[in-house]
Amino acid sequence: MASEEGTAKNVRKKSKPLNYFYLDGQMDAKGPLMPLLHKKLYINRSADTIATWCYPLHKRVVYTYSDVRRNKAPAFSTKQVCQMLGISRVTLERAIIDGNIEPPQKTYGLNERKNGYAYYFSERDVLAAHAFFMTVHQGRPRKDGRITPRQMPSARELRAIMRDEEILYVKEGDKFVPTWKAEQF
């Protein structure tokens, strides 16, 4: 039967919801600016437009939807970053407050008060947080002064997690070692 799940041949894969995302900023004399955090307001597919709120510019911006789908970069919530890095929310927020990690772009309410709401991390922000937490000692200080970092994924595994790539593990003895396939174009 054609109505059974998994038997239809022309089934379109459902894409992830596009709520928050990063787009590259405009060019200036020094080169490209940092990516800008955007929130989707509405999409008009028939006109191929998307209306967004650009948080750093504090204004509504309209783009071509096909260009946004092609050039957007994901924005990760604090909860997602904590799950990827295997740390608690308090640990991440404390590192931001202490100045150990550069604060990512923050969302705010779209009313007149513009109260801060939530951080959204770009890939660069997540990798910077990972680099910091790999240098932080876990537990009581050791007598020899060495650092014992948390159990975290490697930078390559983290990139694969962020980009939804497959990670292959090969068993060597009792350990599983991550390996990767070459990307197919």
C-alpha positions, 0 to 999 in steps of 0.5 A, spaced: 500 500 500 502 506 498 499 510 504 503 505 509 509 509 512 516 508 508 513 505 502 512 512 498 518 514 494 517 521 493 516 523 500 520 529 502 524 530 508 522 534 513 527 540 515 529 543 521 525 549 524 528 555 522 527 560 528 534 563 530 540 563 525 546 566 524 548 570 517 554 573 515 555 581 516 556 586 511 563 587 509 567 593 511 574 596 510 577 591 515 574 585 512 567 581 513 564 583 520 562 578 525 555 573 523 549 577 526 544 573 530 537 573 526 530 571 528 525 568 523 518 573 523 515 570 517 516 566 510 513 568 504 515 562 500 511 564 493 515 571 493 521 567 496 522 572 502 523 571 509 522 577 514 527 577 520 529 581 526 536 582 526 538 583 534 545 586 533 542 591 528 535 592 532 531 592 526 527 588 521 530 586 515 527 582 509 532 577 505 531 572 499 529 566 502 533 561 498 539 565 499 538 565 507 537 557 506 543 557 503 548 561 507 545 561 514 549 558 520 546 554 526 544 558 532 545 553 538 541 555 545 545 554 551 541 548 553 544 545 546 551 547 548 551 544 555 549 537 552 554 538 546 560 539 551 557 535 557 557 541 562 551 544 566 548 550 565 551 554 571 558 552 569 557 555 562 554 561 565 559 562 570 564 562 565 561 567 561 560 572 567 567 571 569 569 573 562 573 566 561 568 566 555 566 571 550 559 572 551 555 570 545 549 574 542 543 575 546 536 575 544 531 580 547 524 581 547 521 585 541 517 590 545 519 597 548 523 595 554 528 590 550 529 586 556 535 580 555 532 573 554 537 568 552 544 567 549 545 563 542 552 561 540 555 560 533 559 555 531 565 559 533 562 561 540 561 553 541 568 551 539 571 557 543 567 554 549 570 547 548 577 550 548 576 554 554 573 548 558 579 543 556 584 547 560 579 547 566 581 542 572 575 538 574 575 536 582 580 538 587 587 541 585 593 536 584 599 536 588 603 535 581 599 541 578 597 538 572 590 539 569 585 533 569 579 536 564 572 533 564 570 528 559 568 532 553 568 530 545 574 532 541 574 538 537 572 534 531 567 530 534 564 537 536 564 539 529 560 533 527 555 533 532 554 541 530 553 539 523 549 533 524 555 529 521 555 521 522 561 519 527 564 512 526 567 508 531 572 503 531 573 498 536 581 497 538 581 493 544 577 495 549 576 502 547 572 505 541 576 510 537 572 515 532 574 515 525 570 519 519 568 518 512 571 523 507 566 528 505 562 526 498 560 532 494 
